[in-house]
Amino acid sequence: MPVFAERTQLAGSRLAMVAGIVGLVVDAVYLEIVFAQGDLGAGRVAVVSIFIFAVSALALVGALASIPSARTRLAVFGAATGGFLTVGVLGIFSIGFPLLAAGVMCGVACGRFARAVRPVPAGAPLLSTLAGIGTGAILILGIALTWPRRSPVSGDAVYYGATARMIRQMLTRP
């Protein structure tokens, strides 16, 4: 008779998996809305979309990957939580509410996992908090770098930086 390996369920992994799926769905809906309106907003759309995708991937990695270190898993959950909450607050009047909910789910998943792995590794809560703050800061920096400025001569929107120009060209090609 074959012997089957017992599958272990990590605390909080289902909530993190749902948060990751919610993030991916919201990202797809966000892109659909933006493309339907024809308002590509240069690099900001790409920055926000890639950010939501990356944070969703972090949530799924935290939920599904066999990360051997509890400290690393808590940092991944913290980064996903901070990212979802930041983009949720910034997009509260459009796509923010489901992203805030995903952030809360990741936060609860992080708490459940931390409670299940007693004792919590030294420095893990601080690392998780810093990962969340850092993830939010990355989004704010990305938006700031792709924000259009007005040319003092023509009054037209000017996008500074090679990355912003490249993203703008990619998004406006037919």
Contact map, one row per residue, 1 for C-alpha under 8 A:
111000000000000000000000000000000000000000000000000000000000000000000000000000000000000000000000000000000000000000000000000000000000000000000000000000000000000000000000000000
111100000000000000000000000000000000000000000000000000000000000000000000000000000000000000000000000000000000000000000000000000000000000000000000000000000000000000000000000000
111110000000000000000000000000000000000000000000000000000000000000000000000000000000000000000000000000000000000000000000000000000000000000000000000000000000000000000000000000
011111000000000000000000000000000000000000000000000000000000000000000000000000000000000000000000000000000000000000000000000000000000000000000000000000000000000000000000000000
001111100000000000000000000000000000000000000000000000000000000000000000000000000000000000000000000000000000000000000000000000000000000000000000000000000000000000000000000000
000111110000000000000000000000000000000000000000000000000000000000000000000000000000000000000000000000000000000000000000000000000000000000000000000000000000000000000000000000
000011111000000000000000000000000000000000000000000000000000000000000000000000000000000000000000000000000000000000000000000000000000000000000000000000000000000000000000000000
000001111100000000000000000000000000000000000000000000000000000000000000000000000000000000000000000000000000000000000000000000000000000000000000000000000000000000000000000000
000000111110100000000000000000000000000000000000000000000000000000000000000000000000000000000000000000000000000000000000000000000000000000000000000000000000000000000000000000
000000011111100000000000000000000000000000000000000000000000001000000000000000000000000000000000000000000000000010000000000000000000000000000000000000000000000000000000000000
000000001111110000000000000000000000000000000000000000000000000000000000000000000000000000000000000000000000100110010000000000000000000000000000000000000000000000000000000000
000000000111111100000000000000000000000000000000000000000000001000000000000000000000000000000000000000000001111110000000000000000000000000000000000000000000000000000000000000
000000001111111110000000000000000000000000000000000000000000011100000000000000000000000000000000000000000000100000000000000000000000000000000000000000000000000000000000000000
000000000011111111000000000000000000000000000000000000000000001000000000000000000000000000000000000000000000100000000000000000000000000000000000000000000000000000000000000000
000000000001111111100000000000000000000000000000000000000000001000000000000000000000000000000000000000001101100000000000000000000000000000000000000000000000000000000000000000
000000000001111111110000000000000000000000000000000000000011011000000000000010000000000000000000000001001100100000000000000000000000000000000000000000000000000000000000000000
000000000000111111111000000000000000000000000000000000000011001100000000000000000000000000000000000000000000000000000000000000000000000000000000000000000000000000000000000000
000000000000011111111100000000000000000000000000000000000000000000000000000000000000000000000000000001001000000000000000000000000000000000000000000000000000000000000000000000
000000000000001111111110000000000000000000000000000000010011000000000000000000000000000000000000000011101100000000000000000000000000000000000000000000000000000000000000000000
000000000000000111111111000000000000000000000000000000111111000000000000000000000000000000000000000001000000000000000000000000000000000000000000000000000000000000000000000000
000000000000000011111111100000000000000000000000000000010001000000000000000000000000000000000000000000000000000000000000000000000000000000000000000000000000000000000000000000
000000000000000001111111110000000000000000000000000000010000000000000000000000000000000000000000011001000000000000000000000000000000000000000000000000000000000000000000000000
000000000000000000111111111000000000000000000000000110110000000000000000000000000000000000000000011001000000000000000000000000000000000000000000000000000000000000000000000000
000000000000000000011111111100000000000000000000000110010000000000000000000000000000000000000000000000000000000000000000000000000000000000000000000000000000000000000000000000
000000000000000000001111111110000000000000000000000000000000000000000000000000000000000000000000000000000000000000000000000000000000000000000000000000000000000000000000000000
000000000000000000000111111111000000000000000000000000000000000000000000000000000000000000000010011000000000000000000000000000000000000000000000000000000000000000000000000000
000000000000000000000011111111100000000000000000100110000000000000000000000000000000000000000000000000000000000000000000000000000000000000000000000000000000000000000000000000
000000000000000000000001111111110000000000000000000000000000000000000000000000000000000000000000000000000000000000000000000000000000000000000000000000000000000000000000000000
000000000000000000000000111111111000000000000000000000000000000000000000000000000000000000000000000000000000000000000000000000000000000000000000000000000000000000000000000000
000000000000000000000000011111111100000000000000100000000000000000000000000000000000000000000010000000000000000000000000000000000000000000000000000000000000000000000000000000
000000000000000000000000001111111110000000001000100000000000000000000000000000000000000000000000000000000000000000000000000000000000000000000000000000000000000000000000000000
000000000000000000000000000111111111000000000000000000000000000000000000000000000000000000000000000000000000000000000000000000000000000000000000000000000000000000000000000000
000000000000000000000000000011111111100000000000000000000000000000000000000000000000000000000000000000000000000000000000000000000000000000000000000000000000000000000000000000
000000000000000000000000000001111111111100001000000000000000000000000000000000000000000000000000000000000000000000000000000000000000000000000000000000000000000000000000000000
000000000000000000000000000000111111111100000000000000000000000000000000000000000000000000000000000000000000000000000000000000000000000000000000000000000000000000000000000000
000000000000000000000000000000011111110000000000000000000000000000000000000000000000000000000000000000000000000000000000000000000000000000000000000000000000000000000000000000
000000000000000000000000000000001111111000000000000000000000000000000000000000000000000000000000000000000000000000000000000000000000000000000000000000000000000000000000000000
000000000000000000000000000000000111111100000000000000000000000000000000000000000000000000000000000000000000000000000000000000000000000000000000000000000000000000000000000000
000000000000000000000000000000000110111110000000000000000000000000000000000000000000000000000000000000000000000000000000000000000000000000000000000000000000000000000000000000
000000000000000000000000000000000110011111111000000000000000000000000000000000000000000000000000000000000000000000000000000000000000000000000000000000000000000000000000001100
000000000000000000000000000000000000001111111000000000000000000000000000000000000000000000000000000000000000000000000000000000000000000000000000000000000000000000000000000000
000000000000000000000000000000000000000111111100000000000000000000000000000000000000000000000000000000000000000000000000000000000000000000000000010000000000000000010011001000
000000000000000000000000000000000000000111111110000000000000000000000000000000000000000000000000000000000000000000000000000000000000000000000000011000000000000000011011001000
000000000000000000000000000000000000000111111111000000000000000000000000000000000000000000000000000000000000000000000000000000000000000000000110011000000000000000000000000000
000000000000000000000000000000100100000111111111100000000000000000000000000000000000000000000000000000000000000000000000000000000000000000000000000000000000000000000000000000
000000000000000000000000000000000000000001111111110000000000000000000000000000000000000000000000000000000000000000000000000000000000000000000000000000000000000000000010000000
000000000000000000000000000000000000000000111111111000000000000000000000000000000000000000000000000000000000000000000000000000000000000000100110000000000000000000000000000000
000000000000000000000000000000000000000000011111111100000000000000000000000000000000001000000000000000000000000000000000000000000000000000100010000000000000000000000000000000
000000000000000000000000001001100000000000001111111110000000000000000000000000000000000000000000000000000000000000000000000000000000000000000000000000000000000000000000000000
000000000000000000000000000000000000000000000111111111000000000000000000000000000000000000000000000000000000000000000000000000000000000000000000000000000000000000000000000000
000000000000000000000000000000000000000000000011111111100000000000000000000000000010000000000000000000000000000000000000000000000000000000100000000000000000000000000000000000
000000000000000000000011001000000000000000000001111111110000000000000000000000000011001000000000000000000000000000000000000000000000000000000000000000000000000000000000000000
000000000000000000000011001000000000000000000000111111111000000000000000000000000000000000000000000000000000000000000000000000000000000000000000000000000000000000000000000000
000000000000000000000000000000000000000000000000011111111100000000000000000000000000000000000000000000000000000000000000000000000000000000000000000000000000000000000000000000
000000000000000000010010000000000000000000000000001111111110000000000000000000110011000000000000000000000000000000000000000000000000000000000000000000000000000000000000000000
000000000000000000111111000000000000000000000000000111111111000000000000000000010000000000000000000000000000000000000000000000000000000000000000000000000000000000000000000000
000000000000000000010000000000000000000000000000000011111111100000000000000000000000000000000000000000000000000000000000000000000000000000000000000000000000000000000000000000
000000000000000000010000000000000000000000000000000001111111110000000000000110110000000000000000000000000000000000000000000000000000000000000000000000000000000000000000000000
000000000000000110110000000000000000000000000000000000111111111000000000000110010000000000000000000000000100000000000000000000000000000000000000000000000000000000000000000000
000000000000000110111000000000000000000000000000000000011111111110000000000000000000000000000000000000000000000000000000000000000000000000000000000000000000000000000000000000
000000000000000000000000000000000000000000000000000000001111111110000000000100000000000000000000000000000000000000000000000000000000000000000000000000000000000000000000000000
000000000000100100000000000000000000000000000000000000000111111110100000100110000000000000000000000000000000000000000000000000000000000000000000000000000000000000000000000000
000000000101111110000000000000000000000000000000000000000011111110000000000000000000000000000000000000000000000000000000000000000000000000000000000000000000000000000000000000
000000000000100010000000000000000000000000000000000000000001111111000000000000000000000000000000000000000000000000000000000000000000000000000000000000000000000000000000000000
000000000000000000000000000000000000000000000000000000000001111111100000000000000000000000000000000000000000000000000000000000000000000000000000000000000000000000000000000000
000000000000000000000000000000000000000000000000000000000000000111110000000000000000000000000000000000000000000000000000000000000000000000000000000000000000000000000000000000
000000000000000000000000000000000000000000000000000000000000010011111101100000000000000000000000000000000000000000000000000000000000000000000000000000000000000000000000000000
000000000000000000000000000000000000000000000000000000000000000001111101000000000000000000000000000000000000000000000000000000000000000000000000000000000000000000000000000000
000000000000000000000000000000000000000000000000000000000000000000111111100000000000000000000000000000000000000000000000000000000000000000000000000000000000000000000000000000
000000000000000000000000000000000000000000000000000000000000000000111111110000000000000000000000000000000000000000001001100000000000000000000000000000000000000000000000000000
000000000000000000000000000000000000000000000000000000000000000000001111111000000000000000000000000000000000000000000001101100100000000000000000000000000000000000000000000000
000000000000000000000000000000000000000000000000000000000000000000111111111100000000000000000000000000000000000000000000000100000000000000000000000000000000000000000000000000
000000000000000000000000000000000000000000000000000000000000010000101111111110000000000000000000000000000000000000000000000000000000000000000000000000000000000000000000000000
000000000000000000000000000000000000000000000000000000000000000000000111111111000000000000000000000000000000010011000000000110010000000000000000000000000000000000000000000000
000000000000000000000000000000000000000000000000000000000000000000000011111111100000000000000000000000000000000000000000000100111011000000000000000000000000000000000000000000
000000000000000000000000000000000000000000000000000000000110110000000001111111110000000000000000000000000000000000000000000000010010000000000000000000000000000000000000000000
000000000000000100000000000000000000000000000000000000000110010000000000111111111000000000000000000000000110110000000000000000010000000000000000000000000000000000000000000000
000000000000000000000000000000000000000000000000000000000000000000000000011111111100000000000000000000000110010000000000000000011111000000000000000000000000000000000000000000
000000000000000000000000000000000000000000000000000000100100000000000000001111111110000000000000000000000000000000000000000000011111111000000000000000000000000000000000000000
000000000000000000000000000000000000000000000000000000110110000000000000000111111111000000000000000000100100000000000000000000000001001000000000000000000000000000000000000000
000000000000000000000000000000000000000000000000000000000000000000000000000011111111100000000000000001111110000000000000000000000001000000000000000000000000000000000000000000
000000000000000000000000000000000000000000000000000000000000000000000000000001111111110000000000000000100000000000000000000000000011111100000000000000000000000000000000000000
000000000000000000000000000000000000000000000000001100100000000000000000000000111111111000000000000000100000000000000000000000000001001100100000000000000000000000000000000000
000000000000000000000000000000000000000000000000000100100000000000000000000000011111111100000000001101100000000000000000000000000000000000000000000000000000000000000000000000
000000000000000000000000000000000000000000000000000000000000000000000000000000001111111110000000001101110000000000000000000000000000000100000000000000000000000000000000000000
000000000000000000000000000000000000000000000000000000000000000000000000000000000111111111000000000000000000000000000000000000000000000100100000000000000000000000000000000000
000000000000000000000000000000000000000000000001000100000000000000000000000000000011111111100001001100000000000000000000000000000000000100100000000000000000000000000000000000
000000000000000000000000000000000000000000000000000000000000000000000000000000000001111111110011111100100000000000000000000000000000000000000000000000000000000000000000000000
000000000000000000000000000000000000000000000000000000000000000000000000000000000000111111110001000100000000000000000000000000000000000000000000000000000000000000000000000000
000000000000000000000000000000000000000000000000000000000000000000000000000000000000011111110001000000000000000000000000000000000000000000000000000000000000000000000000000000
000000000000000000000000000000000000000000000000000000000000000000000000000000000000001111111111100000000000000000000000000000000000000000000000000000000000000000000000000000
000000000000000000000000000000000000000000000000000000000000000000000000000000000000000111111111100000000000000000000000000000000000000000000000000000000000000000000000000000
000000000000000000000000000000000000000000000000000000000000000000000000000000000000000000111111100000000000000000000000000000000000000000000000000000000000000000000000000000
000000000000000000000000000000000000000000000000000000000000000000000000000000000000000000111111100000000000000000000000000000000000000000000000000000000000000000000000000000
000000000000000000000000010001000000000000000000000000000000000000000000000000000000000100111111111000000000000000000000000000000000000000000000000000000000000000000000000000
000000000000000000000000000000000000000000000000000000000000000000000000000000000000001111111111111100000000000000000000000000000000000000000000000000000000000000000000000000
000000000000000000000000000000000000000000000000000000000000000000000000000000000000000100111111111110000000000000000000000000000000000000000000000000000000000000000000000000
000000000000000000000110010000000000000000000000000000000000000000000000000000000000000100000011111111000000000000000000000000000000000000000000000000000000000000000000000000
000000000000000000000110010000000000000000000000000000000000000000000000000000000001101100000011111111100000000000000000000000000000000000000000000000000000000000000000000000
000000000000000000000000000000000000000000000000000000000000000000000000000000000001101110000001111111110000000000000000000000000000000000000000000000000000000000000000000000
000000000000000000100000000000000000000000000000000000000000000000000000000000000000000000000000111111111000000000000000000000000000000000000000000000000000000000000000000000
000000000000000101110110000000000000000000000000000000000000000000000000000000001001100000000000011111111100000000000000000000000000000000000000000000000000000000000000000000
000000000000000000100000000000000000000000000000000000000000000000000000000000011111100100000000001111111110000000000000000000000000000000000000000000000000000000000000000000
000000000000000000000000000000000000000000000000000000000000000000000000000000001000100000000000000111111111000000000000000000000000000000000000000000000000000000000000000000
000000000000001101100000000000000000000000000000000000000000000000000000000000001000000000000000000011111111100000000000000000000000000000000000000000000000000000000000000000
000000000000001100100000000000000000000000000000000000000010000000000000000011011000000000000000000001111111110000000000000000000000000000000000000000000000000000000000000000
000000000000000000000000000000000000000000000000000000000000000000000000000011001000000000000000000000111111111000000000000000000000000000000000000000000000000000000000000000
000000000001001000000000000000000000000000000000000000000000000000000000000000000000000000000000000000011111111100000000000000000000000000000000000000000000000000000000000000
000000000011111100000000000000000000000000000000000000000000000000000000000010000000000000000000000000001111111110000000000000000000000000000000000000000000000000000000000000
000000000001000000000000000000000000000000000000000000000000000000000000010011000000000000000000000000000111111111000000000000000000000000000000000000000000000000000000000000
000000000001000000000000000000000000000000000000000000000000000000000000000000000000000000000000000000000011111111100000000000000000000000000000000000000000000000000000000000
000000000011000000000000000000000000000000000000000000000000000000000000000000000000000000000000000000000001111111110000000000000000000000000000000000000000000000000000000000
000000000111000000000000000000000000000000000000000000000000000000000000010000000000000000000000000000000000111111111000000000000000000000000000000000000000000000000000000000
000000000000000000000000000000000000000000000000000000000000000000000000010000000000000000000000000000000000011111111101000000000000000000000000000000000000000000000000000000
000000000000000000000000000000000000000000000000000000000000000000000000000000000000000000000000000000000000001111111101000000000000000000000000000000000000000000000000000000
000000000010000000000000000000000000000000000000000000000000000000000000000000000000000000000000000000000000000111111100000000000000000000000000000000000000000000000000000000
000000000000000000000000000000000000000000000000000000000000000000000100000000000000000000000000000000000000000011111111000000000000000000000000000000000000000000000000000000
000000000000000000000000000000000000000000000000000000000000000000000000000000000000000000000000000000000000000001111111000000000000000000000000000000000000000000000000000000
000000000000000000000000000000000000000000000000000000000000000000000000000000000000000000000000000000000000000000001111100000000000000000000000000000000000000000000000000000
000000000000000000000000000000000000000000000000000000000000000000000110000000000000000000000000000000000000000001101111110100000000000000000000000000000000000000000000000000
000000000000000000000000000000000000000000000000000000000000000000000110000000000000000000000000000000000000000000000011111100000000000000000000000000000000000000000000000000
000000000000000000000000000000000000000000000000000000000000000000000000000000000000000000000000000000000000000000000001111110000000000000000000000000000000000000000000000000
000000000000000000000000000000000000000000000000000000000000000000000010000000000000000000000000000000000000000000000000111111100000000000000000000000000000000000000000000000
000000000000000000000000000000000000000000000000000000000000000000000011011000000000000000000000000000000000000000000001111111110000000000000000000000000000000000000000000000
000000000000000000000000000000000000000000000000000000000000000000000000010000000000000000000000000000000000000000000000011111111000000000000000000000000000000000000000000000
000000000000000000000000000000000000000000000000000000000000000000000000000000000000000000000000000000000000000000000000001111111100000000000000000000000000000000000000000000
000000000000000000000000000000000000000000000000000000000000000000000010001000000000000000000000000000000000000000000000001111111110000000000000000000000000000000000000000000
000000000000000000000000000000000000000000000000000000000000000000000000011111100000000000000000000000000000000000000000000111111111000000000000000000000000000000000000000000
000000000000000000000000000000000000000000000000000000000000000000000000001001100000000000000000000000000000000000000000000011111111100000000000000000000000000000000000000000
000000000000000000000000000000000000000000000000000000000000000000000000000001100000000000000000000000000000000000000000000001111111110000000000000000000000000000000000000000
000000000000000000000000000000000000000000000000000000000000000000000000001101100100000000000000000000000000000000000000000000111111111000000000000000000000000000000000000000
000000000000000000000000000000000000000000000000000000000000000000000000001001111110000000000000000000000000000000000000000000011111111100000000000000000000000000000000000000
000000000000000000000000000000000000000000000000000000000000000000000000000000100100000000000000000000000000000000000000000000001111111110000000000000000000000000000000000000
000000000000000000000000000000000000000000000000000000000000000000000000000000100100000000000000000000000000000000000000000000000111111111000000000000000000000000000000000000
000000000000000000000000000000000000000000000000000000000000000000000000000000110110000000000000000000000000000000000000000000000011111111100000000000000000000000000000000000
000000000000000000000000000000000000000000000000000000000000000000000000000000000110111000000000000000000000000000000000000000000001111111110000000000000000000000000000000000
000000000000000000000000000000000000000000000000000000000000000000000000000000000000000000000000000000000000000000000000000000000000111111111000000000000000000000000000000000
000000000000000000000000000000000000000000000000000000000000000000000000000000000000000000000000000000000000000000000000000000000000011111111100000000000000000000000000000000
000000000000000000000000000000000000000000000011001000000000000000000000000000000010011000000000000000000000000000000000000000000000001111111110000000000000000000000000000000
000000000000000000000000000000000000000000000000000000000000000000000000000000000000000000000000000000000000000000000000000000000000000111111111000000000000000000000000000000
000000000000000000000000000000000000000000000000000000000000000000000000000000000000000000000000000000000000000000000000000000000000000011111111100000000000000000000000000000
000000000000000000000000000000000000000000010010000000000000000000000000000000000000000000000000000000000000000000000000000000000000000001111111110000000000000000000000000000
000000000000000000000000000000000000000000010011000000000000000000000000000000000000000000000000000000000000000000000000000000000000000000111111111000000000000000000000000000
000000000000000000000000000000000000000000000000000000000000000000000000000000000000000000000000000000000000000000000000000000000000000000011111111000000000000000000000000000
000000000000000000000000000000000000000000000000000000000000000000000000000000000000000000000000000000000000000000000000000000000000000000001111111000000000000110010000000000
000000000000000000000000000000000000000001110000000000000000000000000000000000000000000000000000000000000000000000000000000000000000000000000111111100000000001100010000000000
000000000000000000000000000000000000000000110000000000000000000000000000000000000000000000000000000000000000000000000000000000000000000000000011111110000000001000000000000000
000000000000000000000000000000000000000000000000000000000000000000000000000000000000000000000000000000000000000000000000000000000000000000000000011111000000111100000000000000
000000000000000000000000000000000000000000000000000000000000000000000000000000000000000000000000000000000000000000000000000000000000000000000000001111100000111100000000000000
000000000000000000000000000000000000000000000000000000000000000000000000000000000000000000000000000000000000000000000000000000000000000000000000000111110111110000000000000000
000000000000000000000000000000000000000000000000000000000000000000000000000000000000000000000000000000000000000000000000000000000000000000000000000011111111110000000000000000
000000000000000000000000000000000000000000000000000000000000000000000000000000000000000000000000000000000000000000000000000000000000000000000000000001111110000000000000000000
000000000000000000000000000000000000000000000000000000000000000000000000000000000000000000000000000000000000000000000000000000000000000000000000000000111110000000000000000000
000000000000000000000000000000000000000000000000000000000000000000000000000000000000000000000000000000000000000000000000000000000000000000000000000001111111000000000000000000
000000000000000000000000000000000000000000000000000000000000000000000000000000000000000000000000000000000000000000000000000000000000000000000000000001111111100000000000000000
000000000000000000000000000000000000000000000000000000000000000000000000000000000000000000000000000000000000000000000000000000000000000000000000000001100111110000000000000000
000000000000000000000000000000000000000000000000000000000000000000000000000000000000000000000000000000000000000000000000000000000000000000000000000111100011111000000000000000
000000000000000000000000000000000000000000000000000000000000000000000000000000000000000000000000000000000000000000000000000000000000000000000000000111100001111100000000000000
000000000000000000000000000000000000000000000000000000000000000000000000000000000000000000000000000000000000000000000000000000000000000000000000011110000000111110011000000000
000000000000000000000000000000000000000000000000000000000000000000000000000000000000000000000000000000000000000000000000000000000000000000000000110110000000011111011000000000
000000000000000000000000000000000000000000000000000000000000000000000000000000000000000000000000000000000000000000000000000000000000000000000000100000000000001111111000000000
000000000000000000000000000000000000000000000000000000000000000000000000000000000000000000000000000000000000000000000000000000000000000000000000000000000000000111111100000000
000000000000000000000000000000000000000000000000000000000000000000000000000000000000000000000000000000000000000000000000000000000000000000000000000000000000000011111110000000
000000000000000000000000000000000000000001100000000000000000000000000000000000000000000000000000000000000000000000000000000000000000000000000000110000000000001111111111000000
000000000000000000000000000000000000000000100000000000000000000000000000000000000000000000000000000000000000000000000000000000000000000000000000000000000000001111111111100000
000000000000000000000000000000000000000000000000000000000000000000000000000000000000000000000000000000000000000000000000000000000000000000000000000000000000000001111111110000
000000000000000000000000000000000000000001100100000000000000000000000000000000000000000000000000000000000000000000000000000000000000000000000000000000000000000000111111111000
000000000000000000000000000000000000000001100000000000000000000000000000000000000000000000000000000000000000000000000000000000000000000000000000000000000000000000011111111100
000000000000000000000000000000000000000000000000000000000000000000000000000000000000000000000000000000000000000000000000000000000000000000000000000000000000000000001111111110
000000000000000000000000000000000000000000000000000000000000000000000000000000000000000000000000000000000000000000000000000000000000000000000000000000000000000000000111111110
000000000000000000000000000000000000000101100000000000000000000000000000000000000000000000000000000000000000000000000000000000000000000000000000000000000000000000000011111110
000000000000000000000000000000000000000100000000000000000000000000000000000000000000000000000000000000000000000000000000000000000000000000000000000000000000000000000001111111
000000000000000000000000000000000000000000000000000000000000000000000000000000000000000000000000000000000000000000000000000000000000000000000000000000000000000000000000111111
000000000000000000000000000000000000000000000000000000000000000000000000000000000000000000000000000000000000000000000000000000000000000000000000000000000000000000000000000111
